[in-house]
Amino acid sequence: MSNATQLIHSIPVDALTGAISVPIYQTSTYVQEAPGVNKGYDYARTNNPTRATLETVIAQLENGSVGVAFGSGLAAIDAVVKLLNAGDEILAVDDIYGGAFRLFTHIYEKFGVKVNYVDTTDAENVFNAITSNTKLIWLETPTNPTLKVSDIAAIAKIARAHSCLLCVDNTFASPALQQPLTLGADIVIHSATKYLGGHSDLIAGLVVTKEKELGEKIKFIQNASGAILAPFDSWLVIRGIETLHLRVQQHSRNAQAIAEFLETHPAVGKVYYPGLKTHRNHDIAQKQSRGFGGIVSFTLKNDTEQAATAFVKSTRYFKLAESLGGVKSLLCHPAQMTHKSIPAEKRKAAGVADSLVRLSVGLEEVADLIADLEQAFAKREQEILVTSIPA
Ligand SMILES: *Cc1c(COP(=O)(O)O)cnc(C)c1O
């Protein structure tokens, strides 16, 4: 996606009526002239014109050939894993979304799909961990919640050389900032619940494939398994996409200012944001994306769950909630919320410290957001700053 104009006009005007807003086809079935003679639609699990419009739009934005819209981001991930067979292996980023970890471990391992986790920020780790059974490499970049960045183009080359698929969860960047298929990936998935929907008012998932044939396989899996996106929710995602460009630019600007503020605060330990020069993979982030997104994570100097709990309860504009990517700023404590299903040692090994706080920076005036964080630090100074009580 090169610019706002292209994005806005990727959403078509209705051919039948000229309606400028995409019609919502709230129907379960379609009348046939004769058995098997229809207008391209026979049953709404298989296809729906509102959903089809969203699927065409996202395929265009991601520079792919087929888009498929699901009832949630996890349903989209689930459909991609269903491409595999028992005995196949997935090589996944270690700092993976908690729900994806749960799906891989508690559902797919019992069907004989093995998952290995590596730190994909160094492409060589991927090269070294790949086996002849690896059929799918699973990346998130930037990751949730420590904003690790992996080199999509370098890993795509490794995947190609081993004839295995590369799937990138592009939820955090969105196609406004990063197009993994252009960089060599085979599949992109989204939790459209986040930036694509953009208003914290729906749950949705998307898959986009580079090749048509692979897309047809995903469509087959969706029709066979049934996890479709409803017409109204498809329409809400389309409406969200109309302002994606504008929103993501502002999310990124606000997040950059907040990351720079946090870096100078005495109560703060580490700050994770790909837009900071101190970020380990700042160069790669700059090379493969048009901006750094709206998520900022940080730890407290007093690296305890208690200190983080005290902090997240003290903000006014940053609301304490799971999820991200909406207009209103949110914050969460991954260790007790989004990443609770990952065992403590595994979670810490992946860099999710006890005191790590994740901000989803919204579209409020950035000075107000910084003032909010400042007052939360001040209000909880005792709990947050005290690192040990002398005996
Ligand atoms: C939220 C999220 C998902 C899961 O999406 P749902 O819409 O909640 O099912 C997957 N990946 C990432 C990176 C996410 O943030």
The ligand as a Tripos MOL2 file, in Angstrom:
@<TRIPOS>MOLECULE
LIG
   15    15     1     0     0
SMALL
NO_CHARGES

@<TRIPOS>ATOM
      1 C1         -4.8190  -10.3350   19.5190 C.3       1 LIG1
      2 C2         -3.7860  -11.0420   18.7660 C.ar      1 LIG1
      3 C3         -4.0320  -12.2750   18.1560 C.ar      1 LIG1
      4 C4         -5.3410  -13.0240   18.3420 C.3       1 LIG1
      5 O1         -6.4130  -12.3630   17.7630 O.3       1 LIG1
      6 P1         -7.9430  -12.4340   18.2570 P.3       1 LIG1
      7 O2         -8.6410  -11.5610   17.3080 O.co2     1 LIG1
      8 O3         -7.9610  -11.9640   19.6740 O.co2     1 LIG1
      9 O4         -8.3490  -13.8800   18.1810 O.co2     1 LIG1
     10 C5         -3.0310  -12.8470   17.4050 C.ar      1 LIG1
     11 N1         -1.8250  -12.2430   17.2490 N.ar      1 LIG1
     12 C6         -1.5460  -11.0670   17.8340 C.ar      1 LIG1
     13 C7         -0.2090  -10.4550   17.6240 C.3       1 LIG1
     14 C8         -2.5050  -10.4070   18.5910 C.ar      1 LIG1
     15 O5         -2.2060   -9.2420   19.1750 O.3       1 LIG1
@<TRIPOS>BOND
     1     1     2 1
     2     2     3 ar
     3     2    14 ar
     4     3     4 1
     5     3    10 ar
     6     4     5 1
     7     5     6 1
     8     6     7 2
     9     6     8 1
    10     6     9 1
    11    10    11 ar
    12    11    12 ar
    13    12    13 1
    14    12    14 ar
    15    14    15 1
@<TRIPOS>SUBSTRUCTURE
     1 LIG1         1 GROUP 0 **** ****
